[in-house]
Amino acid sequence: MPSADLCTEEEIVALVHRFYDTVRLDELLGPLFGRHVKDWDKHLPTMVDFWSSALRGTARFRGFPMSKHAALPGLTVELFQRWLLLFRQTTDTLPNTALAEKANDLARRLAHSLWYGYQMKQNTGALTGGPA
């Protein structure tokens, strides 16, 4: 359950910016995100709104992540696993361990949901295991 007591808005901003700075430099994810995110100055506030809504209950996020991700060509479970690894590496640096734990749990559930939704949209036949 989201809670404003979990963390500050500044902690969410720091988490999101730190994480996506890492993603942008990553040899696997950087090029993928670079092809699809044309305006990081617009994308990052959207990601802050998403994580703030999910973790603090601010209800600022308005969007449909499933449809946007399902439309991307060539995603693999390995890319979702890499995303989760980088996310966990980022949260490992947070002094707020409650935030890190809650964010990691949400990220894992999100990655699984997006992966299964992606497979369904792509009509890949049998569903394969999700990101670990």
C-alpha positions in Angstrom: 0.0 0.0 0.0 1.4 3.4 -1.0 2.3 5.7 1.9 3.4 9.3 2.0 5.3 8.3 5.2 7.6 5.9 3.3 9.8 8.6 1.8 10.0 12.2 0.6 9.3 13.4 -2.8 13.0 14.3 -3.1 14.0 10.7 -2.4 11.7 9.6 -5.3 13.3 12.2 -7.6 16.8 11.1 -6.6 16.0 7.4 -7.1 14.4 7.9 -10.6 17.2 10.2 -11.8 20.0 8.0 -10.5 18.4 4.9 -12.0 17.8 6.3 -15.4 21.3 7.9 -15.5 22.5 4.3 -15.0 20.1 2.9 -17.6 21.2 5.5 -20.2 24.9 4.4 -19.8 24.2 0.7 -19.8 25.5 -1.2 -22.9 22.3 -3.2 -23.2 19.5 -0.9 -22.1 21.0 2.5 -23.1 20.6 2.0 -26.9 17.1 0.6 -26.4 15.9 3.5 -24.3 17.8 5.9 -26.6 15.7 4.7 -29.6 12.4 5.2 -27.8 12.8 8.0 -25.4 13.3 11.1 -27.4 13.0 13.7 -24.7 14.5 12.8 -21.3 13.4 16.1 -19.8 9.8 15.1 -20.4 10.2 11.4 -19.7 11.9 11.7 -16.2 9.1 13.8 -14.6 6.6 11.2 -15.9 8.7 8.4 -14.3 8.9 10.5 -11.0 5.1 10.8 -11.1 4.7 7.0 -11.7 7.0 6.1 -8.8 5.6 8.8 -6.5 2.1 7.5 -7.2 3.0 3.9 -6.7 5.1 4.4 -3.5 3.7 7.6 -1.9 0.1 7.4 -3.1 0.2 10.9 -4.8 -2.0 9.7 -7.7 -0.2 12.1 -10.1 0.6 9.5 -12.8 -1.6 9.3 -15.8 -0.6 6.8 -18.4 -0.7 3.3 -19.7 2.7 1.6 -19.3 1.5 -1.8 -20.6 0.4 -0.5 -24.0 3.6 1.5 -24.5 5.9 -1.4 -23.6 3.8 -4.0 -25.5 4.3 -1.9 -28.7 8.1 -2.1 -28.5 9.7 -4.6 -30.9 12.2 -7.2 -29.7 12.0 -7.1 -26.0 13.4 -10.2 -24.2 13.3 -11.5 -20.7 17.0 -10.8 -20.4 16.3 -7.0 -21.0 13.7 -7.1 -18.2 16.2 -8.9 -15.9 18.9 -6.3 -16.7 16.4 -3.5 -15.9 15.7 -5.2 -12.5 19.4 -5.7 -11.8 20.2 -2.0 -12.4 17.2 -1.0 -10.4 18.3 -3.1 -7.4 21.8 -1.8 -7.7 20.4 1.7 -7.5 18.2 1.0 -4.5 21.1 -0.7 -2.8 22.6 2.8 -2.5 19.6 4.3 -0.8 19.9 5.2 2.9 16.1 4.7 3.3 16.0 0.9 3.4 12.2 0.9 3.7 12.0 2.8 0.4 14.5 0.4 -1.2 12.5 -2.7 -0.1 9.2 -1.3 -1.3 10.6 0.0 -4.5 12.3 -3.3 -5.3 9.1 -5.3 -4.6 7.1 -3.0 -6.9 9.8 -3.1 -9.6 9.8 -6.9 -9.6 6.0 -7.1 -9.8 6.0 -4.4 -12.6 8.7 -6.2 -14.6 6.8 -9.5 -14.4 3.5 -7.9 -15.3 5.0 -6.0 -18.3 6.9 -9.1 -19.5 3.7 -11.3 -19.4 1.7 -8.6 -21.0 4.3 -8.1 -23.7 4.3 -11.8 -24.5 0.5 -11.8 -24.7 0.5 -8.8 -27.0 3.2 -10.3 -29.2 1.3 -13.6 -29.5 4.5 -15.5 -28.7 2.6 -18.7 -27.9 3.4 -20.2 -24.5 4.4 -17.8 -21.8 8.0 -18.1 -20.7 9.3 -17.4 -17.2 9.5 -13.8 -16.1 12.4 -11.7 -14.8 14.0 -12.9 -11.6 
